[in-house]
């Protein structure tokens, strides 16, 4: 299940030589295409939370398209494969605008044996980056164990699933019996960071184990944050071959450092921002080729403007637009088709967020000055994940916002994907107004 031969071969080389070789392979992997995998990274048995996507809610929901005829199954499957907004990216070549982040992860975790945290807004591609990195680390002989966190978990419940997946190849023969006794005791009861470190101290120093904790920001108990920070610090102080890769939001970094200020020396933050406009167009173009459609310049510009560099929104809008084009027997996506897809995206999202959607609909019908200010605020939130202090804007968007108690000067949308949908409904209403004026003039 794990590439044990690779790990054993690497362990025979001097440390510096092994690290240099590993780094050179990482750079070659970045520049080329990795081989198709048949071995998956080890996944801990833990319930994976429901994906927060509009695409998974059912495309038949919301307002019907102009042409409601279903797309052929083969074409729909091709489009889903090309623009899959509902699942993380698993292959490096589909991870746009993140090569520098992968390099940092390679250097920090695989080579430097440091802990890391990937943080960014919803839909920015944090899980995709973690899984692509985990896939490469697995190829290089590391034991990669992944699970997603639950909101009400305890420290023991969070760590326990990982313990059952430590392979025998990482345990020296003389330690196997003691390791199993200690592990069985932890699996059966409660425990804290020190007991985990004591167990991991039995591992062979030549192995490397990477524990990926996805959606760590969902953990609600501050004591669990503190215990995880303590575990990371103790692992580093003991120079054990176990690294932790956390995936969360920016506040997660602040909370961990607050729990353990000295963790700064052992933790590398990997911020995930929006992808560039050029990378957005590359994502659209490459996906369109795989889907068997084309997007004209106006449709690409509209998608880029409203997605604001969010890979999730780019793929969702492209997916629905390509599907609509196939329904209409069109090979090209134009602005009309794109806006039908935008409407469908908003209506599907609204099924999961009825309160915010109703508020956004009202705001889209407001006067020009108010709409302009709201649009500016939504774009700021879409690009920066938060809003500057503005009493009037917060008064208008209040029900859709939340305050961060640690940073009272900033406000956030409760749903991290909402700013792009607010921009979408504003653009659709503006387009309808312009069309009405044009038709009246004719």
Helices and strands as residue ranges (DSSP letters): H 4-11, H 15-31, E 42-43, G 55-57, H 73-82, G 92-94, H 99-105, I 106-111, E 115-120, H 126-139, E 143-148, H 155-163, G 168-170, G 173-175, H 176-188, H 193-200, E 209-214, G 216-218, H 222-237, E 242-248, H 250-259, G 261-265, E 267-272, H 277-291, E 294-295, H 297-307, H 311-327, E 332-333, H 335-352, H 354-364, H 368-384, E 387-388, H 391-397, G 398-400, E 401-403, E 410-413, H 418-441
